[in-house]
């Protein structure tokens, strides 16, 4: 959870103060008046794209998109080509070579605990419960800042894609047809017609393996996955205006129920039941299916979509307009989907190399973003050496880059920013 807490206290301490109302008719929080022309006086919330900062704004977007493109290429390369001179990480996982895993059972245990449980718990306990607790305790400002993806109003779909990442891991396959756009609204899921269709479960999946020895547990997990996604989508849009709603509480509770089932029931069952060597071949098959049919295609899609995002951002930089702003926003949403669908397997290179916080640190250091925008010191986003999550210099660099920095530069109040702000 480090990436979600880097600069939360620091951001608030820097005076980003305003009031907001959840479950209200207001579309956006009402910032306190004030702020001047000097960089240290500028209010990050009210800062907009203008003729004066247009060049810097476009260049900042481009540099962030370049880093996202490079990180996604590196991530796919680590899994598909070579990781620290040991060969593809995919092979290290499937064949338990290179010292990363002692057995196929260890791989499956990591899929369950470090992957599936971790993101189910994060969605329920951090992404939904943390804002809810802050808001209902009277810390309305803290509640708003704790909502991930609130610039784009994309929170619900981010969280739903996180649940889909659990589904994909458990089912041993991916499904690119989860989202049907409704009336051009990119923040809407139209249906779940095939979400829990047993016919879509891969033969060598963890689900089928569990079903062969404990069908009741398998059915419970599948049901909770589906119910969690549905509960998240039932939260009125946008989540940041409905933090304290009954639907938010229901989604929080359902995700925590899923997390509890994965940690308290599935993980110990896997550890005990499959310790017998007679299951080794089946466990190997599950690990291979997971890597070849879920991890590698997801990361390939992530790489390709981030290349397209870079192209869209560059098109805006070269020809700023409302249309190219909107196209870049669409590309951001498209590129974000495979990332969120990878969060059930934030294991190996994505964690060890610091690529997760590189691409997805939250909350942002908004004051730091304004400083980078004014200084145009793009080196502030770079760091070198071995990744250390406790290194404050690395954390400072990561807090002014990635998806959410680009989101801040692209969106305001759930809509693409515009070139003409008058």
DRENKOLPA-566604 format. One record per residue (C-alpha): x, z, y; chain. Coordinates in Angstrom, 3 decimals. Example, Ala and Ser with C-alpha at 12.3 -4.5 7.8 and 13.67 -1.06 7.14 Angstrom:
xx = 12.300&zz = 7.800&yy = -4.500&chain = A
xx = 13.670&zz = 7.140&yy = -1.060&chain = A
% end
This chain:
xx = 0.000&zz = 0.000&yy = 0.000&chain = A
xx = 3.058&zz = -0.013&yy = 2.281&chain = A
xx = 2.289&zz = -3.413&yy = 3.709&chain = A
xx = -1.106&zz = -2.204&yy = 4.905&chain = A
xx = 0.313&zz = 0.766&yy = 6.828&chain = A
xx = 3.530&zz = -0.404&yy = 8.466&chain = A
xx = 2.584&zz = -0.210&yy = 12.095&chain = A
xx = -0.900&zz = 1.234&yy = 12.158&chain = A
xx = 0.021&zz = 4.383&yy = 14.040&chain = A
xx = 2.517&zz = 2.551&yy = 16.209&chain = A
xx = 0.019&zz = -0.083&yy = 17.276&chain = A
xx = -2.504&zz = 2.503&yy = 18.349&chain = A
xx = 0.142&zz = 4.529&yy = 20.147&chain = A
xx = 1.038&zz = 1.515&yy = 22.273&chain = A
xx = -2.233&zz = 1.773&yy = 24.121&chain = A
xx = -4.347&zz = -0.886&yy = 22.457&chain = A
xx = -7.407&zz = 1.075&yy = 23.434&chain = A
xx = -10.986&zz = -0.073&yy = 23.471&chain = A
xx = -14.392&zz = 0.880&yy = 22.196&chain = A
xx = -16.341&zz = -0.919&yy = 19.517&chain = A
xx = -19.675&zz = -0.641&yy = 17.817&chain = A
xx = -20.207&zz = -1.294&yy = 14.129&chain = A
xx = -23.693&zz = -2.203&yy = 12.947&chain = A
xx = -24.510&zz = -3.357&yy = 16.464&chain = A
xx = -25.682&zz = -6.512&yy = 18.143&chain = A
xx = -22.346&zz = -6.879&yy = 19.901&chain = A
xx = -20.201&zz = -9.697&yy = 18.537&chain = A
xx = -16.939&zz = -8.146&yy = 19.618&chain = A
xx = -15.521&zz = -4.839&yy = 20.803&chain = A
xx = -15.483&zz = -4.234&yy = 24.521&chain = A
xx = -11.891&zz = -3.716&yy = 25.632&chain = A
xx = -11.125&zz = -1.272&yy = 28.350&chain = A
xx = -10.431&zz = -3.071&yy = 31.639&chain = A
xx = -6.914&zz = -3.239&yy = 32.909&chain = A
xx = -3.644&zz = -4.941&yy = 32.128&chain = A
xx = -1.420&zz = -6.903&yy = 34.423&chain = A
xx = 0.658&zz = -10.022&yy = 34.435&chain = A
xx = 3.873&zz = -8.422&yy = 33.236&chain = A
xx = 4.507&zz = -8.567&yy = 29.450&chain = A
xx = 4.408&zz = -4.816&yy = 29.063&chain = A
xx = 1.054&zz = -4.720&yy = 30.893&chain = A
xx = -0.701&zz = -7.442&yy = 28.932&chain = A
xx = -3.603&zz = -6.405&yy = 26.756&chain = A
xx = -3.039&zz = -8.005&yy = 23.336&chain = A
xx = -6.753&zz = -8.098&yy = 22.598&chain = A
xx = -7.632&zz = -10.045&yy = 25.741&chain = A
xx = -4.605&zz = -12.328&yy = 25.666&chain = A
xx = -5.650&zz = -15.977&yy = 25.396&chain = A
xx = -4.132&zz = -19.408&yy = 25.123&chain = A
xx = -3.594&zz = -20.754&yy = 28.660&chain = A
xx = -1.722&zz = -23.530&yy = 30.397&chain = A
xx = 0.997&zz = -21.023&yy = 31.309&chain = A
xx = 1.708&zz = -19.920&yy = 27.744&chain = A
xx = 0.670&zz = -23.118&yy = 25.914&chain = A
xx = 4.145&zz = -24.230&yy = 24.900&chain = A
xx = 5.197&zz = -20.780&yy = 23.685&chain = A
xx = 1.877&zz = -20.306&yy = 21.855&chain = A
xx = 2.198&zz = -23.585&yy = 19.972&chain = A
xx = 5.830&zz = -22.926&yy = 19.108&chain = A
xx = 5.026&zz = -19.426&yy = 17.878&chain = A
xx = 2.294&zz = -20.815&yy = 15.621&chain = A
xx = 4.703&zz = -23.442&yy = 14.311&chain = A
xx = 7.487&zz = -20.965&yy = 13.552&chain = A
xx = 5.100&zz = -18.643&yy = 11.706&chain = A
xx = 3.701&zz = -21.568&yy = 9.706&chain = A
xx = 7.223&zz = -22.704&yy = 8.829&chain = A
xx = 8.036&zz = -19.264&yy = 7.444&chain = A
xx = 4.798&zz = -19.197&yy = 5.430&chain = A
xx = 5.633&zz = -22.637&yy = 4.064&chain = A
xx = 9.129&zz = -21.534&yy = 3.095&chain = A
xx = 7.988&zz = -18.263&yy = 1.525&chain = A
xx = 5.367&zz = -20.024&yy = -0.582&chain = A
xx = 7.939&zz = -22.603&yy = -1.723&chain = A
xx = 10.404&zz = -19.849&yy = -2.595&chain = A
xx = 7.766&zz = -17.950&yy = -4.546&chain = A
xx = 6.832&zz = -20.952&yy = -6.663&chain = A
xx = 10.506&zz = -21.786&yy = -7.178&chain = A
xx = 11.290&zz = -18.266&yy = -8.416&chain = A
xx = 8.580&zz = -18.548&yy = -11.059&chain = A
xx = 9.049&zz = -22.191&yy = -11.971&chain = A
xx = 12.780&zz = -22.867&yy = -11.513&chain = A
xx = 15.121&zz = -19.902&yy = -11.231&chain = A
xx = 15.099&zz = -16.227&yy = -10.351&chain = A
xx = 18.481&zz = -14.643&yy = -9.558&chain = A
xx = 20.332&zz = -16.974&yy = -11.924&chain = A
xx = 18.310&zz = -15.834&yy = -14.935&chain = A
xx = 16.058&zz = -18.856&yy = -15.240&chain = A
xx = 12.391&zz = -19.163&yy = -14.253&chain = A
xx = 10.599&zz = -15.850&yy = -13.855&chain = A
xx = 7.828&zz = -17.430&yy = -15.913&chain = A
xx = 10.208&zz = -17.490&yy = -18.869&chain = A
xx = 11.407&zz = -13.944&yy = -18.229&chain = A
xx = 7.799&zz = -12.794&yy = -18.390&chain = A
xx = 6.645&zz = -14.869&yy = -21.359&chain = A
xx = 9.730&zz = -14.289&yy = -23.497&chain = A
xx = 10.645&zz = -10.823&yy = -22.191&chain = A
xx = 14.210&zz = -11.853&yy = -21.378&chain = A
xx = 16.497&zz = -10.872&yy = -18.529&chain = A
xx = 15.701&zz = -7.169&yy = -18.767&chain = A
xx = 12.469&zz = -7.285&yy = -16.771&chain = A
xx = 10.166&zz = -6.515&yy = -19.723&chain = A
xx = 10.828&zz = -4.812&yy = -23.027&chain = A
xx = 7.887&zz = -6.281&yy = -24.922&chain = A
xx = 4.771&zz = -8.381&yy = -24.625&chain = A
xx = 2.800&zz = -5.138&yy = -24.481&chain = A
xx = 4.788&zz = -4.143&yy = -21.376&chain = A
xx = 3.729&zz = -7.433&yy = -19.779&chain = A
xx = 0.075&zz = -6.792&yy = -20.541&chain = A
xx = 0.332&zz = -3.242&yy = -19.237&chain = A
xx = 1.727&zz = -4.549&yy = -15.959&chain = A
xx = -1.059&zz = -7.133&yy = -15.733&chain = A
xx = -3.582&zz = -4.318&yy = -16.007&chain = A
xx = -2.042&zz = -1.513&yy = -13.934&chain = A
xx = 0.267&zz = -3.129&yy = -11.375&chain = A
xx = -2.020&zz = -6.132&yy = -11.076&chain = A
xx = -5.735&zz = -5.824&yy = -11.818&chain = A
xx = -6.158&zz = -2.107&yy = -11.137&chain = A
xx = -3.927&zz = -2.148&yy = -8.078&chain = A
xx = -5.937&zz = -4.754&yy = -6.210&chain = A
xx = -9.330&zz = -3.382&yy = -7.294&chain = A
xx = -8.246&zz = 0.003&yy = -5.963&chain = A
xx = -6.859&zz = -1.522&yy = -2.773&chain = A
xx = -10.079&zz = -3.396&yy = -2.025&chain = A
xx = -12.264&zz = -0.355&yy = -2.650&chain = A
xx = -10.081&zz = 2.472&yy = -1.389&chain = A
xx = -8.147&zz = 0.815&yy = 1.431&chain = A
xx = -9.753&zz = -2.401&yy = 2.599&chain = A
xx = -13.295&zz = -1.017&yy = 2.645&chain = A
xx = -13.103&zz = 2.778&yy = 2.372&chain = A
xx = -10.317&zz = 3.316&yy = 4.909&chain = A
xx = -12.196&zz = 1.611&yy = 7.783&chain = A
xx = -15.416&zz = 3.317&yy = 6.683&chain = A
xx = -13.842&zz = 6.792&yy = 6.670&chain = A
xx = -12.270&zz = 6.294&yy = 10.080&chain = A
xx = -15.417&zz = 4.926&yy = 11.624&chain = A
xx = -17.828&zz = 7.502&yy = 10.173&chain = A
xx = -15.500&zz = 10.342&yy = 11.170&chain = A
xx = -15.743&zz = 9.201&yy = 14.796&chain = A
xx = -12.505&zz = 7.217&yy = 14.979&chain = A
xx = -14.230&zz = 3.946&yy = 15.840&chain = A
xx = -11.047&zz = 2.401&yy = 17.213&chain = A
xx = -9.146&zz = 3.267&yy = 14.062&chain = A
xx = -11.957&zz = 1.907&yy = 11.939&chain = A
xx = -11.773&zz = -1.472&yy = 13.632&chain = A
xx = -8.009&zz = -1.754&yy = 13.373&chain = A
xx = -8.156&zz = -0.894&yy = 9.673&chain = A
xx = -10.327&zz = -3.950&yy = 8.896&chain = A
xx = -8.112&zz = -6.680&yy = 7.495&chain = A
xx = -8.725&zz = -10.256&yy = 8.734&chain = A
xx = -10.997&zz = -9.202&yy = 11.573&chain = A
xx = -9.716&zz = -11.830&yy = 14.009&chain = A
xx = -11.180&zz = -14.595&yy = 11.827&chain = A
xx = -14.109&zz = -12.577&yy = 10.456&chain = A
xx = -12.849&zz = -13.576&yy = 7.029&chain = A
xx = -12.700&zz = -10.086&yy = 5.533&chain = A
xx = -15.530&zz = -10.415&yy = 3.009&chain = A
xx = -14.182&zz = -13.626&yy = 1.514&chain = A
xx = -10.638&zz = -12.239&yy = 1.396&chain = A
xx = -11.898&zz = -9.243&yy = -0.565&chain = A
xx = -14.049&zz = -11.414&yy = -2.823&chain = A
xx = -11.062&zz = -13.616&yy = -3.590&chain = A
xx = -9.147&zz = -10.460&yy = -4.487&chain = A
xx = -11.822&zz = -9.722&yy = -7.089&chain = A
xx = -11.625&zz = -13.326&yy = -8.273&chain = A
xx = -7.895&zz = -12.764&yy = -8.812&chain = A
xx = -8.822&zz = -9.992&yy = -11.260&chain = A
xx = -11.312&zz = -12.308&yy = -12.939&chain = A
xx = -8.688&zz = -15.056&yy = -13.252&chain = A
xx = -6.133&zz = -12.660&yy = -14.734&chain = A
xx = -8.631&zz = -11.256&yy = -17.214&chain = A
xx = -10.188&zz = -14.618&yy = -18.133&chain = A
xx = -6.848&zz = -16.412&yy = -18.431&chain = A
xx = -7.852&zz = -19.313&yy = -16.195&chain = A
xx = -8.527&zz = -20.221&yy = -12.589&chain = A
xx = -11.647&zz = -21.707&yy = -11.086&chain = A
xx = -11.363&zz = -23.719&yy = -7.896&chain = A
xx = -15.128&zz = -24.104&yy = -7.643&chain = A
xx = -15.961&zz = -20.535&yy = -6.644&chain = A
xx = -16.751&zz = -21.376&yy = -3.055&chain = A
xx = -19.541&zz = -23.616&yy = -1.867&chain = A
xx = -19.582&zz = -23.977&yy = 1.891&chain = A
xx = -22.972&zz = -23.192&yy = 3.389&chain = A
xx = -24.019&zz = -25.218&yy = 6.427&chain = A
xx = -20.378&zz = -25.727&yy = 7.327&chain = A
xx = -19.744&zz = -21.975&yy = 7.345&chain = A
xx = -16.332&zz = -21.349&yy = 5.841&chain = A
xx = -17.090&zz = -17.637&yy = 5.553&chain = A
xx = -19.890&zz = -17.914&yy = 3.016&chain = A
xx = -20.191&zz = -18.016&yy = -0.746&chain = A
xx = -23.250&zz = -19.968&yy = -1.792&chain = A
xx = -23.589&zz = -18.903&yy = -5.408&chain = A
xx = -22.027&zz = -17.297&yy = -8.449&chain = A
xx = -23.637&zz = -19.569&yy = -11.009&chain = A
xx = -20.670&zz = -19.706&yy = -13.359&chain = A
xx = -18.801&zz = -16.596&yy = -12.269&chain = A
xx = -19.376&zz = -14.596&yy = -15.465&chain = A
xx = -19.963&zz = -17.517&yy = -17.820&chain = A
xx = -18.309&zz = -16.581&yy = -21.116&chain = A
xx = -17.708&zz = -20.257&yy = -21.827&chain = A
xx = -15.106&zz = -20.279&yy = -19.056&chain = A
xx = -12.967&zz = -17.600&yy = -20.693&chain = A
xx = -9.702&zz = -18.914&yy = -22.134&chain = A
xx = -9.153&zz = -18.501&yy = -25.861&chain = A
xx = -5.839&zz = -16.675&yy = -25.394&chain = A
xx = -7.104&zz = -14.409&yy = -22.645&chain = A
xx = -6.971&zz = -10.660&yy = -22.260&chain = A
xx = -10.766&zz = -10.716&yy = -22.214&chain = A
xx = -11.016&zz = -12.370&yy = -25.628&chain = A
xx = -8.407&zz = -10.036&yy = -27.060&chain = A
xx = -10.283&zz = -6.962&yy = -25.817&chain = A
xx = -13.607&zz = -8.421&yy = -26.996&chain = A
xx = -12.196&zz = -8.827&yy = -30.505&chain = A
xx = -11.594&zz = -5.084&yy = -30.851&chain = A
xx = -13.849&zz = -3.455&yy = -28.245&chain = A
xx = -16.671&zz = -5.775&yy = -27.136&chain = A
xx = -18.410&zz = -3.009&yy = -25.171&chain = A
xx = -15.372&zz = -2.431&yy = -22.986&chain = A
xx = -14.911&zz = -6.154&yy = -22.462&chain = A
xx = -18.520&zz = -6.573&yy = -21.383&chain = A
xx = -18.263&zz = -3.594&yy = -19.031&chain = A
xx = -15.188&zz = -5.040&yy = -17.333&chain = A
xx = -16.745&zz = -8.484&yy = -16.918&chain = A
xx = -19.939&zz = -6.976&yy = -15.518&chain = A
xx = -18.062&zz = -4.798&yy = -13.014&chain = A
xx = -15.942&zz = -7.731&yy = -11.836&chain = A
xx = -19.046&zz = -9.774&yy = -11.140&chain = A
xx = -20.939&zz = -6.895&yy = -9.543&chain = A
xx = -17.993&zz = -6.043&yy = -7.285&chain = A
xx = -17.762&zz = -9.581&yy = -5.933&chain = A
xx = -21.500&zz = -9.739&yy = -5.400&chain = A
xx = -21.545&zz = -6.372&yy = -3.619&chain = A
xx = -18.796&zz = -7.463&yy = -1.240&chain = A
xx = -20.671&zz = -10.632&yy = -0.367&chain = A
xx = -23.801&zz = -8.562&yy = 0.320&chain = A
xx = -22.101&zz = -6.815&yy = 3.263&chain = A
xx = -23.620&zz = -8.239&yy = 6.461&chain = A
xx = -21.268&zz = -10.622&yy = 8.210&chain = A
xx = -18.903&zz = -9.771&yy = 9.766&chain = A
xx = -17.684&zz = -6.655&yy = 7.983&chain = A
xx = -15.967&zz = -5.368&yy = 11.151&chain = A
xx = -19.415&zz = -5.099&yy = 12.790&chain = A
xx = -20.959&zz = -3.443&yy = 9.732&chain = A
xx = -18.310&zz = -0.978&yy = 8.639&chain = A
xx = -20.768&zz = 1.898&yy = 8.156&chain = A
xx = -23.560&zz = -0.120&yy = 6.538&chain = A
xx = -25.205&zz = 0.791&yy = 3.237&chain = A
xx = -23.903&zz = -2.471&yy = 1.819&chain = A
xx = -20.323&zz = -1.532&yy = 2.707&chain = A
xx = -20.691&zz = 1.780&yy = 0.896&chain = A
xx = -22.178&zz = 0.038&yy = -2.139&chain = A
xx = -19.309&zz = -2.467&yy = -2.245&chain = A
xx = -16.758&zz = 0.313&yy = -1.869&chain = A
xx = -18.305&zz = 2.287&yy = -4.715&chain = A
xx = -18.573&zz = -0.731&yy = -7.020&chain = A
xx = -14.938&zz = -1.727&yy = -6.466&chain = A
xx = -13.822&zz = 1.844&yy = -7.114&chain = A
xx = -15.903&zz = 1.861&yy = -10.298&chain = A
xx = -14.096&zz = -1.291&yy = -11.396&chain = A
xx = -10.728&zz = 0.252&yy = -10.517&chain = A
xx = -11.560&zz = 3.398&yy = -12.471&chain = A
xx = -12.566&zz = 1.370&yy = -15.512&chain = A
xx = -9.331&zz = -0.634&yy = -15.419&chain = A
xx = -7.081&zz = 2.410&yy = -15.046&chain = A
xx = -8.901&zz = 5.058&yy = -17.050&chain = A
xx = -10.359&zz = 2.921&yy = -19.828&chain = A
xx = -8.623&zz = -0.450&yy = -20.157&chain = A
xx = -5.034&zz = 0.608&yy = -19.544&chain = A
xx = -4.954&zz = 3.515&yy = -22.041&chain = A
xx = -6.882&zz = 1.437&yy = -24.559&chain = A
xx = -4.366&zz = -1.401&yy = -24.291&chain = A
xx = -1.459&zz = 1.037&yy = -24.559&chain = A
xx = -2.792&zz = 2.729&yy = -27.687&chain = A
xx = -4.566&zz = -0.082&yy = -29.524&chain = A
xx = -1.944&zz = -2.781&yy = -29.118&chain = A
xx = 1.114&zz = -0.649&yy = -29.828&chain = A
xx = 0.813&zz = -1.851&yy = -33.432&chain = A
xx = 3.192&zz = -4.774&yy = -34.020&chain = A
xx = 0.437&zz = -6.726&yy = -35.769&chain = A
xx = -0.824&zz = -7.670&yy = -32.286&chain = A
xx = 2.521&zz = -8.988&yy = -31.010&chain = A
xx = 1.692&zz = -12.662&yy = -31.493&chain = A
xx = -1.650&zz = -12.272&yy = -29.711&chain = A
xx = -0.056&zz = -10.376&yy = -26.836&chain = A
xx = 2.573&zz = -13.098&yy = -26.477&chain = A
xx = -0.208&zz = -15.690&yy = -26.343&chain = A
xx = -2.052&zz = -13.731&yy = -23.639&chain = A
xx = 1.126&zz = -13.441&yy = -21.554&chain = A
xx = 1.832&zz = -17.155&yy = -21.925&chain = A
xx = -1.740&zz = -18.116&yy = -21.016&chain = A
xx = -1.645&zz = -15.853&yy = -17.975&chain = A
xx = 1.560&zz = -17.395&yy = -16.646&chain = A
xx = 0.867&zz = -21.040&yy = -17.462&chain = A
xx = -2.847&zz = -21.181&yy = -16.612&chain = A
xx = -3.130&zz = -18.603&yy = -13.815&chain = A
xx = 0.125&zz = -17.666&yy = -12.088&chain = A
xx = 1.887&zz = -21.016&yy = -11.890&chain = A
xx = -1.170&zz = -23.065&yy = -10.831&chain = A
xx = -2.087&zz = -20.461&yy = -8.213&chain = A
xx = 1.396&zz = -20.422&yy = -6.732&chain = A
xx = 1.596&zz = -24.216&yy = -6.820&chain = A
xx = -1.697&zz = -24.365&yy = -4.950&chain = A
xx = -0.399&zz = -21.757&yy = -2.503&chain = A
xx = 2.716&zz = -23.854&yy = -1.876&chain = A
xx = 0.754&zz = -27.068&yy = -1.336&chain = A
xx = -1.864&zz = -25.472&yy = 0.912&chain = A
xx = 0.791&zz = -23.859&yy = 3.107&chain = A
xx = 2.530&zz = -27.193&yy = 3.520&chain = A
xx = -0.795&zz = -28.598&yy = 4.701&chain = A
xx = -1.192&zz = -25.602&yy = 7.025&chain = A
xx = 2.219&zz = -26.308&yy = 8.562&chain = A
xx = 1.205&zz = -29.919&yy = 9.135&chain = A
xx = -2.042&zz = -28.874&yy = 10.816&chain = A
xx = -0.261&zz = -26.365&yy = 13.048&chain = A
xx = 2.337&zz = -28.947&yy = 13.989&chain = A
xx = -0.430&zz = -31.403&yy = 14.853&chain = A
xx = -1.814&zz = -28.794&yy = 17.249&chain = A
xx = 1.610&zz = -28.124&yy = 18.731&chain = A
xx = 2.173&zz = -31.821&yy = 19.390&chain = A
xx = -1.345&zz = -32.485&yy = 20.675&chain = A
xx = -3.171&zz = -29.309&yy = 21.736&chain = A
xx = -6.947&zz = -29.643&yy = 21.787&chain = A
xx = -10.021&zz = -27.781&yy = 20.649&chain = A
xx = -10.219&zz = -30.164&yy = 17.689&chain = A
xx = -6.639&zz = -29.517&yy = 16.541&chain = A
xx = -7.133&zz = -25.777&yy = 17.083&chain = A
xx = -10.170&zz = -25.923&yy = 14.797&chain = A
xx = -8.345&zz = -28.060&yy = 12.214&chain = A
xx = -5.530&zz = -25.511&yy = 12.101&chain = A
xx = -8.090&zz = -22.724&yy = 11.612&chain = A
xx = -9.639&zz = -24.627&yy = 8.703&chain = A
xx = -6.177&zz = -25.103&yy = 7.190&chain = A
xx = -5.487&zz = -21.363&yy = 7.576&chain = A
xx = -8.662&zz = -20.490&yy = 5.664&chain = A
xx = -7.801&zz = -23.024&yy = 2.949&chain = A
xx = -4.232&zz = -21.737&yy = 2.618&chain = A
xx = -5.356&zz = -18.109&yy = 2.572&chain = A
xx = -7.602&zz = -18.541&yy = -0.463&chain = A
xx = -4.863&zz = -18.985&yy = -3.120&chain = A
xx = -2.931&zz = -16.106&yy = -1.585&chain = A
xx = -5.870&zz = -13.738&yy = -1.926&chain = A
xx = -6.456&zz = -15.036&yy = -5.456&chain = A
xx = -2.867&zz = -14.092&yy = -6.308&chain = A
xx = -3.148&zz = -10.433&yy = -5.386&chain = A
xx = -3.928&zz = -9.334&yy = -8.948&chain = A
xx = -0.375&zz = -10.330&yy = -9.846&chain = A
xx = 1.819&zz = -9.109&yy = -6.995&chain = A
xx = 4.590&zz = -8.556&yy = -9.511&chain = A
xx = 8.136&zz = -9.782&yy = -9.896&chain = A
xx = 9.595&zz = -11.958&yy = -7.101&chain = A
xx = 6.682&zz = -11.593&yy = -4.665&chain = A
xx = 7.310&zz = -7.839&yy = -4.599&chain = A
xx = 11.059&zz = -7.699&yy = -5.242&chain = A
xx = 11.944&zz = -10.283&yy = -2.604&chain = A
xx = 9.630&zz = -8.913&yy = 0.091&chain = A
xx = 7.455&zz = -12.022&yy = 0.076&chain = A
xx = 4.217&zz = -10.040&yy = -0.003&chain = A
xx = 4.808&zz = -8.263&yy = 3.340&chain = A
xx = 6.509&zz = -11.395&yy = 4.693&chain = A
xx = 3.275&zz = -13.309&yy = 4.252&chain = A
xx = 0.603&zz = -10.632&yy = 4.499&chain = A
xx = 1.667&zz = -7.540&yy = 6.448&chain = A
xx = -1.264&zz = -5.633&yy = 7.913&chain = A
xx = -1.998&zz = -4.206&yy = 10.437&chain = A
xx = -0.043&zz = -6.241&yy = 12.945&chain = A
xx = 2.151&zz = -4.941&yy = 15.698&chain = A
xx = 0.064&zz = -6.701&yy = 18.334&chain = A
xx = 2.274&zz = -5.504&yy = 21.180&chain = A
xx = 5.257&zz = -6.868&yy = 19.262&chain = A
xx = 3.508&zz = -10.233&yy = 18.924&chain = A
xx = 3.006&zz = -10.368&yy = 22.692&chain = A
xx = 6.689&zz = -9.563&yy = 23.181&chain = A
xx = 7.741&zz = -12.377&yy = 20.847&chain = A
xx = 5.349&zz = -14.763&yy = 22.567&chain = A
xx = 6.805&zz = -13.932&yy = 25.974&chain = A
xx = 10.446&zz = -13.875&yy = 24.907&chain = A
xx = 10.127&zz = -16.829&yy = 22.514&chain = A
xx = 12.712&zz = -15.072&yy = 20.382&chain = A
xx = 11.702&zz = -16.530&yy = 17.032&chain = A
xx = 14.656&zz = -14.768&yy = 15.400&chain = A
xx = 12.605&zz = -11.560&yy = 15.704&chain = A
xx = 10.646&zz = -12.754&yy = 12.657&chain = A
xx = 13.757&zz = -13.138&yy = 10.483&chain = A
xx = 15.589&zz = -10.588&yy = 8.355&chain = A
xx = 18.539&zz = -10.794&yy = 5.980&chain = A
xx = 19.979&zz = -8.952&yy = 3.008&chain = A
xx = 18.235&zz = -7.342&yy = 0.060&chain = A
xx = 14.637&zz = -6.325&yy = 0.618&chain = A
xx = 14.040&zz = -2.635&yy = 1.207&chain = A
xx = 10.503&zz = -1.607&yy = 2.010&chain = A
xx = 11.771&zz = 1.453&yy = 3.883&chain = A
xx = 13.978&zz = -0.603&yy = 6.222&chain = A
xx = 12.379&zz = -0.393&yy = 9.674&chain = A
xx = 14.131&zz = -3.535&yy = 10.932&chain = A
xx = 12.729&zz = -5.563&yy = 8.044&chain = A
xx = 9.296&zz = -4.053&yy = 8.626&chain = A
xx = 9.435&zz = -4.915&yy = 12.331&chain = A
xx = 10.222&zz = -8.549&yy = 11.524&chain = A
xx = 7.469&zz = -8.770&yy = 8.933&chain = A
xx = 4.855&zz = -7.329&yy = 11.306&chain = A
xx = 5.109&zz = -10.281&yy = 13.708&chain = A
xx = 4.902&zz = -13.095&yy = 11.147&chain = A
xx = 2.713&zz = -14.116&yy = 8.224&chain = A
xx = -0.942&zz = -14.987&yy = 7.779&chain = A
xx = -2.298&zz = -12.348&yy = 10.122&chain = A
xx = 0.023&zz = -13.194&yy = 13.003&chain = A
xx = -1.079&zz = -16.798&yy = 12.683&chain = A
xx = -4.687&zz = -15.613&yy = 12.402&chain = A
xx = -4.273&zz = -13.741&yy = 15.695&chain = A
xx = -2.934&zz = -16.884&yy = 17.363&chain = A
xx = -5.656&zz = -19.120&yy = 15.907&chain = A
xx = -8.862&zz = -17.075&yy = 16.019&chain = A
xx = -10.777&zz = -14.840&yy = 18.374&chain = A
xx = -14.050&zz = -13.103&yy = 17.507&chain = A
xx = -14.430&zz = -15.153&yy = 14.344&chain = A
xx = -14.084&zz = -18.519&yy = 16.070&chain = A
xx = -11.199&zz = -20.921&yy = 16.671&chain = A
xx = -9.532&zz = -20.340&yy = 20.000&chain = A
xx = -9.958&zz = -23.057&yy = 22.589&chain = A
xx = -7.586&zz = -24.884&yy = 24.884&chain = A
xx = -9.906&zz = -24.476&yy = 27.854&chain = A
xx = -10.759&zz = -20.815&yy = 28.347&chain = A
xx = -12.665&zz = -21.037&yy = 31.607&chain = A
% end
